[in-house]
């Protein structure tokens, strides 16, 4: 069955996205970064790449980014032009539903943060963010991905394990809000044919179930 279109667009985070990112973070994490930290990450951390998942807000259109042809494909092209010209401007009426933070260190892609709006969880958005992380790591010729995950977050662990992440260690009392331990999880080498085939199957299954999102990925 061919993949259907998705209402979602994955694109680089901009300064103008920080207020909505903060809303999502407030729902997801007890200990929040200050907004200035995101601005610093976007402007000063050359290792970092932050992305958001967006969709037109209910009753709104991407009027600032959509050319006369309309449709999400047109919105992507318009948004691409807008981000190139004005990197701190977000599209009018755009709702962010999730975000992803990555650090690229030598041949390792470290997943810093993954978060989804509470009302929209269990709709494939978290998995879309994991797919995006692996996709971008492959594009940048990284060897592996790593992350930390709360020991109590069984759902997230199951998602990560589906994409090949394995438990390789524990960081004791890692989370400052409650001193909870963090599992250290890492993938096998992702550039092997075996992993690429596994990833391609999972990605196709996700697109068939939830729709194929448009991707506007950074270099």
C-alpha positions in Angstrom: 0.0 0.0 0.0 1.4 3.4 -0.9 2.1 5.9 1.9 -0.5 8.6 2.3 0.2 12.2 2.9 0.7 13.5 6.4 -0.4 16.9 7.8 3.0 17.2 9.5 6.2 19.0 8.4 9.6 18.4 10.0 11.8 21.5 9.7 14.6 23.3 11.6 13.7 25.1 14.8 13.9 28.9 14.6 14.1 31.6 17.3 10.5 32.3 16.8 9.6 28.7 17.6 11.0 28.9 21.2 7.7 30.0 22.9 5.8 27.0 21.5 8.8 24.7 22.2 8.7 25.9 25.8 5.0 25.0 26.0 5.7 21.5 24.8 8.6 21.2 27.2 6.5 22.3 30.1 4.1 19.4 29.4 6.9 16.9 29.0 9.7 17.6 31.5 9.6 18.7 35.2 12.9 20.5 34.8 12.9 23.0 32.0 15.6 24.8 30.1 15.2 28.6 30.1 14.3 30.1 26.8 17.7 31.7 26.6 19.3 28.3 26.6 17.4 27.4 23.3 18.5 30.7 21.8 22.1 30.0 22.7 21.9 26.4 21.3 20.5 27.7 18.0 22.9 30.5 17.6 26.1 29.4 19.3 26.3 25.6 19.5 27.8 24.4 16.2 27.3 20.7 17.2 23.5 21.2 17.8 20.6 20.7 15.4 17.1 21.3 16.7 14.0 20.4 14.7 10.3 20.8 15.1 7.2 19.0 13.9 4.5 21.5 12.8 1.1 21.5 11.2 -1.4 24.2 10.3 -3.3 25.2 13.5 -7.1 24.3 13.5 -8.9 26.8 11.3 -5.7 28.5 10.2 -3.5 28.1 7.1 0.2 28.6 6.5 -0.6 31.9 4.9 2.9 33.4 5.4 4.4 30.5 3.6 1.9 29.1 1.2 2.0 30.1 -2.5 -1.0 30.3 -4.7 -0.8 26.6 -5.5 -1.8 25.7 -1.9 -1.4 22.3 -0.2 1.3 21.2 2.2 3.8 20.7 -0.6 3.3 24.4 -1.5 3.6 25.3 2.1 6.9 23.5 2.4 8.3 25.3 -0.6 7.1 28.6 0.8 8.4 27.9 4.2 11.8 26.9 2.8 12.0 30.3 1.1 10.9 32.1 4.2 13.4 30.3 6.5 16.2 31.0 4.1 15.4 34.7 4.0 14.3 35.2 7.6 15.5 32.4 9.8 13.9 33.8 13.0 10.4 33.9 11.5 7.8 31.1 11.9 4.8 30.7 9.5 1.5 32.3 10.5 -1.0 29.9 12.0 1.5 27.1 12.5 1.2 24.8 15.4 4.2 23.0 16.7 3.4 19.5 18.0 6.8 18.2 18.9 10.5 18.9 18.8 13.9 17.2 18.7 17.4 18.1 19.8 20.5 16.5 18.5 24.2 17.0 19.2 26.7 15.7 16.6 30.0 14.8 18.3 32.6 13.1 16.1 30.8 10.0 14.7 28.1 10.0 17.4 24.7 11.6 17.2 23.5 12.2 20.7 19.7 12.7 21.1 19.4 15.5 23.6 15.7 15.8 23.8 12.5 14.4 22.3 9.1 15.8 23.2 5.5 15.8 21.9 2.4 17.8 22.9 0.5 15.9 25.6 -2.8 16.0 23.7 -1.2 14.5 20.6 0.8 11.6 22.0 0.4 8.1 20.7 -0.3 9.4 17.2 3.1 8.6 15.7 4.7 11.9 16.3 7.3 10.6 18.8 8.2 7.9 16.3 8.5 10.5 13.5 11.0 12.3 15.6 13.1 9.2 16.2 12.9 8.5 12.4 14.1 12.1 11.8 17.0 11.6 14.2 18.2 8.4 12.5 17.6 9.9 9.0 19.7 13.0 9.8 22.4 10.8 11.5 22.6 8.7 8.3 22.8 11.8 6.1 25.7 13.1 8.2 27.5 9.8 8.1 27.4 9.2 11.9 28.3 5.8 13.2 25.8 5.5 16.1 23.0 7.3 18.0 23.0 7.5 21.8 20.5 8.9 24.3 19.5 8.9 28.0 16.0 7.7 29.1 14.3 7.6 32.5 14.2 4.1 33.9 10.5 4.6 34.5 9.7 5.6 30.9 8.8 2.1 29.6 7.0 3.4 26.6 9.9 5.4 25.3 12.3 2.5 25.9 10.1 0.2 23.8 10.1 2.8 21.0 13.9 3.2 21.1 14.5 -0.5 21.2 12.3 -0.9 18.1 14.9 1.3 16.3 17.8 -0.7 17.6 18.8 1.2 20.7 20.2 -1.1 23.3 20.8 -0.6 27.1 24.5 -0.1 27.6 24.7 1.5 31.0 23.0 3.6 33.7 23.6 7.2 34.9 22.8 7.2 38.6 20.5 10.0 39.9 20.7 11.7 36.5 17.4 13.6 36.6 17.6 16.4 39.1 13.8 16.7 39.7 13.5 13.3 41.5 17.1 11.8 41.3 15.8 9.1 39.0 18.4 7.0 37.1 18.8 7.2 33.4 19.4 4.3 31.1 22.1 4.9 28.5 20.9 3.6 25.2 22.8 3.3 21.9 22.3 1.8 18.5 24.5 -0.6 16.6 26.4 0.8 13.7 23.7 2.5 11.6 25.5 2.5 8.2 25.5 -1.2 7.8 23.1 -2.7 5.2 21.4 -4.7 7.9 20.5 -1.6 10.0 19.5 0.4 6.9 17.1 -2.3 5.8 15.6 -2.5 9.3 15.2 1.3 9.4 13.6 1.4 5.9 11.0 -1.2 6.9 10.1 0.6 10.1 9.9 3.9 8.3 7.7 2.5 5.6 5.4 1.0 8.2 5.1 4.3 10.0 4.3 6.2 6.8 1.6 3.6 5.9 0.0 4.0 9.3 0.4 7.7 10.0 1.2 9.2 6.6 4.5 10.3 5.0 5.5 13.6 6.6 7.3 16.3 4.6 10.9 16.7 5.7 12.9 19.9 5.5 16.2 18.8 7.2 19.3 20.9 7.9 22.7 20.0 6.5 
